[in-house]
Amino acid sequence: MEKILFYKQVLEEKGYVIINAVYSIEEIDQMIISIENTERNKDTFRQSTDLFAIRQVLKEIPSLYNIVFTPNLRKVISNLFGKNYFSVKSIYFDKPETSNWYVAYHQDLTISVDKKLDIPGFTSWTAKQRQFAVQPPLPVLENIFTVRIHLDQTNENNGALKVIEKSHLKNIYRPETIDWQIEKEYTCDVESGGIMIMKPLLLHSSGRTTNNRKRRVIHIEFADLELPDGLQWSERIDLNTAKIVKTEYS
């Protein structure tokens, strides 16, 4: 219980926390096998020399459900956040050994929903791969947390996230306004089988690969609130059953 309180305090104060040894070697191997055995010709798949990504990965690869939502992960989530959270977005990122791909500092400011509606406070609508993305009001973003499941050991040499601690407390924080005289970046080293939990408003970036090692991550976002006026999360999964709640685009 002391560890859980510590993790919760760190997450609230810094905007992220790293918890290693959440998954066993066998569980990580099962995730990798499930992903590698999937055909790569769907419109939710993105493949280049620098990146392989699968959007809506929990929909596209149903065999991942039970492997991802282990008793260990469920325990971490329920102890840190309560029992009412459900999954609302999932992406798989594979940064290859020779990847030159990097991501500049940013916040995760959009959510995935099932339709476009004219709702006050919901702005910057886009549509991609049969789902809509929108920037919701701050209370919605503040309610979300992200779990990044690391299939490989990750450090600054193969694209570990770099973050600016406590930036999640500053609402919308434009990267071009970062004062590097005040702010300091931290590299988030995570072991294979470990997870990084972070808040979407935390400023984060990702560097290039320099050590010829893969960096594979399953990124899952969670929330426990319903959206207004009939708007639905497009990838909602109830953690109690680990089944997708059907939406218009499911």
C-alpha positions as CSV (number, residue, x, y, z in Angstrom):
1,M,0.0,0.0,0.0
2,E,2.9,2.4,0.7
3,K,4.2,1.8,-2.8
4,I,0.8,2.6,-4.3
5,L,0.6,5.9,-2.3
6,F,4.1,6.7,-3.4
7,Y,3.3,6.1,-7.1
8,K,0.1,8.2,-6.8
9,Q,2.0,11.1,-5.2
10,V,4.7,11.0,-7.9
11,L,2.1,10.9,-10.7
12,E,0.2,13.8,-9.3
13,E,3.3,15.9,-8.6
14,K,5.4,15.1,-11.7
15,G,2.8,14.1,-14.2
16,Y,4.2,10.6,-14.7
17,V,5.5,7.5,-12.8
18,I,7.4,4.4,-13.9
19,I,6.5,1.0,-12.5
20,N,8.7,-1.9,-13.6
21,A,8.0,-5.6,-13.5
22,V,4.3,-5.3,-14.2
23,Y,4.5,-8.0,-16.9
24,S,6.5,-11.2,-17.0
25,I,8.8,-12.1,-19.8
26,E,6.3,-14.7,-21.0
27,E,3.5,-12.1,-21.2
28,I,5.7,-9.7,-23.1
29,D,6.6,-12.5,-25.6
30,Q,2.8,-13.3,-26.0
31,M,2.1,-9.7,-26.9
32,I,4.9,-9.6,-29.4
33,I,3.8,-12.8,-31.0
34,S,0.1,-11.6,-31.3
35,I,1.3,-8.4,-33.0
36,E,3.8,-10.1,-35.3
37,N,1.2,-12.6,-36.5
38,T,-1.2,-9.9,-37.6
39,E,-1.6,-8.9,-41.3
40,R,-0.3,-5.4,-42.0
41,N,-2.6,-4.3,-44.8
42,K,-5.3,-2.4,-42.9
43,D,-5.9,1.3,-43.0
44,T,-5.2,1.6,-39.3
45,F,-1.7,0.4,-39.9
46,R,1.2,2.8,-40.7
47,Q,4.5,1.4,-41.9
48,S,7.7,3.0,-43.0
49,T,11.5,2.6,-42.5
50,D,11.3,4.7,-39.3
51,L,8.0,3.5,-37.7
52,F,5.4,0.8,-37.6
53,A,2.2,1.8,-35.8
54,I,-1.2,0.3,-35.3
55,R,-4.1,2.6,-34.3
56,Q,-7.0,1.0,-32.4
57,V,-4.6,-1.9,-31.7
58,L,-6.9,-3.5,-29.2
59,K,-9.7,-3.6,-31.8
60,E,-7.4,-4.8,-34.6
61,I,-5.8,-7.6,-32.5
62,P,-8.4,-9.0,-30.1
63,S,-5.9,-11.6,-28.8
64,L,-4.2,-8.8,-26.9
65,Y,-7.1,-8.2,-24.6
66,N,-6.4,-10.8,-22.0
67,I,-2.7,-10.5,-22.3
68,V,-2.7,-6.8,-21.7
69,F,-5.4,-6.6,-19.0
70,T,-3.7,-8.9,-16.6
71,P,-4.5,-9.0,-12.9
72,N,-1.3,-7.0,-12.3
73,L,-2.3,-4.2,-14.6
74,R,-5.9,-4.2,-13.3
75,K,-4.6,-4.0,-9.7
76,V,-2.3,-1.0,-10.5
77,I,-5.2,0.8,-12.2
78,S,-7.8,0.1,-9.5
79,N,-5.4,1.0,-6.7
80,L,-4.2,4.2,-8.3
81,F,-7.4,5.5,-9.9
82,G,-10.4,3.4,-8.7
83,K,-12.5,0.7,-10.4
84,N,-14.6,2.9,-12.8
85,Y,-11.9,3.6,-15.4
86,F,-12.2,2.1,-18.9
87,S,-9.9,2.2,-21.9
88,V,-10.6,4.9,-24.5
89,K,-7.7,4.7,-27.0
90,S,-5.0,2.3,-28.0
91,I,-1.9,2.5,-30.3
92,Y,1.0,0.3,-30.9
93,F,4.4,2.0,-31.7
94,D,7.4,0.1,-33.1
95,K,10.4,2.2,-33.6
96,P,12.9,0.0,-35.5
97,E,16.6,-0.5,-34.7
98,T,17.7,2.0,-37.4
99,S,14.9,4.5,-36.9
100,N,15.7,8.2,-37.5
101,W,12.2,9.1,-36.3
102,Y,11.7,11.6,-33.5
103,V,8.8,13.6,-32.0
104,A,9.2,17.1,-30.8
105,Y,7.8,18.3,-27.5
106,H,4.0,18.3,-27.3
107,Q,0.9,17.6,-25.2
108,D,-1.7,15.0,-26.1
109,L,-4.7,17.3,-26.5
110,T,-7.2,15.2,-28.5
111,I,-9.5,12.3,-27.8
112,S,-11.0,9.7,-30.2
113,V,-14.8,9.8,-30.6
114,D,-17.4,8.1,-32.7
115,K,-18.9,11.1,-34.5
116,K,-18.6,14.9,-35.1
117,L,-21.1,17.0,-33.1
118,D,-21.4,20.7,-32.4
119,I,-20.7,20.8,-28.7
120,P,-19.4,23.9,-26.8
121,G,-15.8,23.5,-25.8
122,F,-15.0,20.7,-28.3
123,T,-12.7,22.1,-31.0
124,S,-10.1,21.3,-33.7
125,W,-12.0,18.3,-35.2
126,T,-10.2,15.9,-37.6
127,A,-11.1,12.6,-39.1
128,K,-8.8,9.6,-39.7
129,Q,-9.2,5.9,-40.1
130,R,-13.0,5.9,-39.6
131,Q,-12.8,7.8,-36.3
132,F,-12.9,11.4,-35.3
133,A,-10.4,13.3,-33.1
134,V,-11.3,16.4,-31.1
135,Q,-9.8,18.6,-28.5
136,P,-12.1,18.5,-25.5
137,P,-12.4,20.9,-22.6
138,L,-9.6,20.8,-20.0
139,P,-11.5,18.8,-17.4
140,V,-11.8,15.9,-19.9
141,L,-8.1,15.9,-20.5
142,E,-7.3,16.2,-16.8
143,N,-9.4,13.1,-16.2
144,I,-7.4,10.9,-18.6
145,F,-4.3,8.9,-17.9
146,T,-2.1,7.0,-20.2
147,V,-0.4,3.6,-19.7
148,R,2.6,2.9,-21.9
149,I,3.5,-0.8,-21.8
150,H,7.2,-1.3,-22.8
151,L,7.9,-4.5,-24.7
152,D,11.6,-3.6,-24.9
153,Q,14.1,-2.0,-22.4
154,T,14.0,1.7,-23.3
155,N,16.5,4.5,-22.6
156,E,17.7,7.7,-24.2
157,N,19.5,5.6,-26.9
158,N,16.4,4.0,-28.4
159,G,13.8,6.6,-28.2
160,A,12.7,6.8,-24.5
161,L,10.3,9.6,-23.8
162,K,11.7,12.8,-22.5
163,V,9.4,14.8,-20.3
164,I,9.2,18.2,-18.5
165,E,8.1,17.4,-15.0
166,K,5.1,19.2,-13.6
167,S,4.2,20.7,-17.0
168,H,0.8,18.9,-16.7
169,L,-0.1,21.4,-14.1
170,K,0.2,24.4,-16.5
171,N,-2.9,23.7,-18.6
172,I,-2.2,24.2,-22.3
173,Y,1.5,24.7,-22.5
174,R,2.8,25.6,-26.0
175,P,6.2,24.0,-26.7
176,E,7.5,27.2,-28.3
177,T,7.0,29.0,-25.0
178,I,9.1,26.6,-23.0
179,D,11.6,28.6,-20.8
180,W,14.7,26.4,-20.7
181,Q,16.1,28.6,-18.0
182,I,13.4,27.3,-15.7
183,E,12.4,23.9,-17.2
184,K,14.5,20.7,-17.2
185,E,13.9,17.6,-19.2
186,Y,14.1,14.1,-17.8
187,T,14.6,10.8,-19.7
188,C,12.2,8.0,-18.8
189,D,14.1,4.8,-18.7
190,V,11.7,1.8,-18.5
191,E,12.5,-1.9,-18.4
192,S,10.9,-4.5,-20.7
193,G,7.7,-5.5,-18.9
194,G,7.5,-2.2,-17.1
195,I,4.9,0.6,-17.6
196,M,5.0,4.3,-17.6
197,I,1.8,6.1,-16.5
198,M,1.5,9.7,-17.6
199,K,-1.0,12.5,-17.8
200,P,-1.8,13.8,-21.4
201,L,-1.0,17.4,-20.5
202,L,2.6,16.4,-19.6
203,L,4.9,17.9,-22.2
204,H,6.8,15.0,-23.8
205,S,9.1,14.2,-26.7
206,S,10.9,11.2,-28.2
207,G,14.4,11.0,-29.7
208,R,16.0,9.1,-32.5
209,T,17.4,5.6,-32.1
210,T,21.3,5.4,-31.8
211,N,22.0,2.0,-30.2
212,N,20.5,-0.3,-32.9
213,R,17.8,-1.6,-30.5
214,K,14.0,-1.7,-31.0
215,R,11.6,0.4,-29.0
216,R,8.1,-1.2,-29.0
217,V,5.3,0.3,-26.8
218,I,1.6,-0.3,-26.4
219,H,0.0,3.0,-25.6
220,I,-3.5,2.9,-23.9
221,E,-5.5,5.8,-22.6
222,F,-8.1,5.5,-19.8
223,A,-11.0,7.7,-18.5
224,D,-13.9,7.3,-16.2
225,L,-16.3,10.0,-17.4
226,E,-19.0,10.0,-20.1
227,L,-18.9,12.5,-22.9
228,P,-21.8,15.0,-23.3
229,D,-24.7,15.2,-25.7
230,G,-24.5,11.7,-27.1
231,L,-20.9,11.8,-28.0
232,Q,-19.1,8.4,-27.4
233,W,-15.5,7.3,-27.0
234,S,-14.7,5.4,-30.2
235,E,-12.6,2.7,-28.6
236,R,-14.2,2.2,-25.2
237,I,-13.3,-1.1,-23.5
238,D,-14.8,-2.0,-20.2
239,L,-12.0,-3.3,-18.0
240,N,-14.4,-5.5,-16.0
241,T,-15.0,-7.6,-19.1
242,A,-12.1,-6.6,-21.4
243,K,-14.6,-6.3,-24.3
244,I,-15.2,-3.4,-26.6
245,V,-18.4,-1.4,-26.1
246,K,-19.8,-1.2,-29.6
247,T,-20.1,2.3,-31.1
248,E,-21.2,3.5,-34.6
249,Y,-17.7,2.8,-36.0
250,S,-16.9,-0.4,-34.2
